[in-house]
Amino acid sequence: MGKHKYFLNIMAILVGFMACAFIVTSIMVVAETKATFLEFFPRLPKDGTTGLIIAGMVGTTMAGVCLVSRSILVQEQKWSIADLETEKKDAITSMVLTFLISLAIMISATGTLYFQGVKVDNPIDMMSALGTWAGTFALTLFAFGIIGAGLSSIFPNLLLLPWLIADYNHTERDMKRPLFKALVVIVALSCLVVPLMGGKPVWILIASQAFSPFIMPLITFFLIILLNKKAVMGTYKAKLGLNIALVFTLLFNVFMMIVAIKGLFSFLS
């Protein structure tokens, strides 16, 4: 429990750096560009990468890792049904922060890249564009944001596989086990494959996130089954309102999977 709290504190610091960096940067961008609010709304590209980009944006927030990490958080916090209100408040806070950070990132990117027609193949391209336009202070903030975003994303992803194995085997999530250490190292080293082979990190990031919609319909389908299983949920079995919302979520996930498939084929061709 102590180690989990230590992990949560590190994540909170990283996300805090990221949030502050991008929010302050976005405010500076809006103040400097003097553009109207509507000009910051994204427009879809006309080329064949549209589907892949849409799927990647959806996959960033609607990822299977979110469901797993959320369940692990509840278990580690020792929350029971008596803490349902606390869990709901925590989930709502997370969603609001995710929305605000995503909005700040898109505003920063729009004001510094889209308005200038700058094409980004590597994160350094965006930093260079921001540095020459907004100065050293904004560049430093953006660098902290990039570091915070990267580290806050990679930590849960590195721990995902060991967490799933421990959950499946009903064993303790002891990260000191040799198997778990080896898995973390292998996953971490796999991140170096694309840069070492000369690939473009930005497109690999988009493509990797675009794969998330492929698995989300299956996860949603099994979630609906479990939430409606009386042996599992008891008196807290899903009611009509929740089931309707879940069905719409499933339909949306299926639609995004189709968009991702079309976008992937278009990108490869």
N, C-alpha and C positions, 0 to 999 in steps of 0.2 A: 504493500500500500504506500509506503514511504517513497519507494522508487517511482511509483506511478505518479505521485504528487510532484516529484522532482521533474519528471518528464512533462507533466502538464504546465509547470512553471516555465520551463524552457520554451515550450510551444507558445505560451501566452506572451512571452517576451518577443519572440520572433514575429508572431502575428501582429503584436503591438507596433513593432518597428515598421513592418510592412504597411499596416493601416495608416499610421501617421505620415509615413513617407509619401504614399500615393495620394492621400487626401490633401496634404499641404501642396504637393506638386500640382494636383488638379485645380486647386484654388488659384495658384499662381498662373496656371495656363489660361484659365477663364478670364482672369484679370488682364493678362497681357494681350490675348488675341482679340478681345472686344467683339467676339462673334456672338450671334444670337444663340439662345438655348437650343433651338431646333436644329442648328447646324451640327451639334454634337451627337445627334442620333445617328447610329451606324446605318450604312446602306450596303446591301449585298453586292459583291463583285459580279461582273457579267461573265467572267471566264468559267472554265470547268471546275474550279476549286470551290465553288459556292457550297455544294452539299457537304464537302469535307470540313469546311470552316464552321458551318452551322452545327454539324454533329460534334465537332471538337469543342465548341462553346458550351453546348448542352452537356457533353460528357465531362467537362471540367467540374460542374457542380452536381450533376446527377450521376455520380459514380458509385459503383458497388462498394468501394472502400469506405464511403461515407456511412453506409448501413452497418458494416462490420465494426468500424471504429466507434460508431455511436453505441452499439450494443456492448462493446468492451468498456467504454466509458461508464455506462450504467452499472455494469458488474463491478468495476474497480471502485466506484463510488459507494458501493454497497446499498444502492437505492432499491427500495421495495415499492410495492403498490401504494404504500402510505406516502411516498415521496413523488407521486405522479405530478402534482402541481409544480414542484421544484424542477422536475425534468422538463415539463412543458415550457416553463419560463426560460430554462437554459437553452432549449431547442429554438425558441422564438428569438432569443438574443443572438444565437449563432446565425440564424437565417438573415436577420436584419444587418448584422455586421458583414456577412457575405455579400449582400446586396450593395451596401455602401462601398465596400472595398472594390467590388467589380465595377461599379459606376465610376469610381475615382480612377481606376486603371484605364477604362475606356475613354474617359475625358482626357487623361494625360496623353494617351496614344493618339487620339484624334487631333488634339491641339498641336502636338509636336511632329506628327508624322503625316497624317492624312492631309492637313491643310498645306503642307509643304511638298506633298507628293513623294515622300521618302519611302523606299521599299526596304523592308527588314528581312534579312536572312539569318542574322545573328543578333543576340541581345545587345552586343556592343554597338551595332548600327543605331539602335534606338537611343543608347546613352550618348553617342556622339552627336546625334541630331539635337537632343535635349541640351547638351552642354554648350554647343555653339549658339543656341537660341535663347536659353534661359539663364545661363551662367553657371558658375562652379557650385553655388549653394544648391540649386535645383538638381544638378548632376549628382552631388553627394547624397541628397535625399533619395533620388531614384535608385542609386546604387544600393543603399540600405534596403529599399523596397524589394529590389531584385533578389538580394541575398536572403531577406526574410521570407519571401515567397518561395524560393527554392528549398531552403532548409525546412520550412514548416510543411512543405509538401513531401519531401523525400523521407523524413522520419517515419510518418505513419505508413508509407508505402514499403519501407524496409522491414517494418515490424508486422506487416499484414500476413505474410505467409506463416511465420511462426505462431502468430495469434490463431490463425485458422486451424493449424495442425493441433495446437494445444486444446482448442475448443472441440475439435472432432474427436480427439482421444480422451476428453474429459480429464486433462492433466493441468497442472499449474503452469501459468505463463512465466516460466523461469528462463529469462534470456541468457543466463549463464551456461545453459546446456550447450555442449559442443555442436550438436546438430543445428540449433538455432543460430549460433554464432557463424557457422559455415554458410548457412542460407543467407544471412544478412550480408556477409562479405561477397558472396556470389552475385546477389542482386545489385549491390553497390558497384561492383566492378563492371557489370553489364551496362551501366550508364556511360561507360567510357568508350563503348564499341563505336557508336556513331561519330563522335568527335575525332577519334583516332583514324577512322576510315574516310574522313573528309566530308561527312554528310552535313546537311544544313540543320542545325538544332531546332530552329523555329518550326520547320515543316514536320520534323519528327515529333515534336511536342503536339502539334495539331493532329497528326495522324494517330498518335498513341491515344489521345483523348477521344478521338473519333471512334475508336474501337469499343469504348464504354457502352454506347447505345446498343451494341450487339448482345450484351449480356443482361442489360437492364430489364427487357421484357420477361426474361426467364426468372430473374430475381423477383420482380413484381408479381408474377403469376404464382410462385410458391409462397410469397408473402400473403397473398389473398387467401390461399388454401389454409395456411397456418392460423391466420387471424379469424377464420371462420370455423376452426376445429375446436369443438367444445372441450375435448380432452386436454387441449393445450391452454386455451384461453379461459375456460370455465365461465363464470358470470360476466367476464369482460370480453366475450366474443363480439366481433365486429358487428355494428348495427347498420341499418340501411344507409344512413348518410355517409358513413365511412366507406362502405362497399361501393357506393356510387362514385365517390372520389377516387377510390382505388381502380375502378374500371376505367375511368377517364384517364388516369395515370398510365394504365396498361396500354390503352389505345394510343396515347401520346408517345409512349416508349416504342411501340411497334412502328408508328409513323416515323420516328427519328431513326430507327434501325434501317428502314427503307431508304431514307435520305442519306444515311451513312454509307449504305451499300452502293447507291448510285454515285455518290461523291467519290468513293474510293475507286470505283471502276473508271470514272472520268479522270481522276488524278493519275492513275496508273497508265492510262492511254495517252 
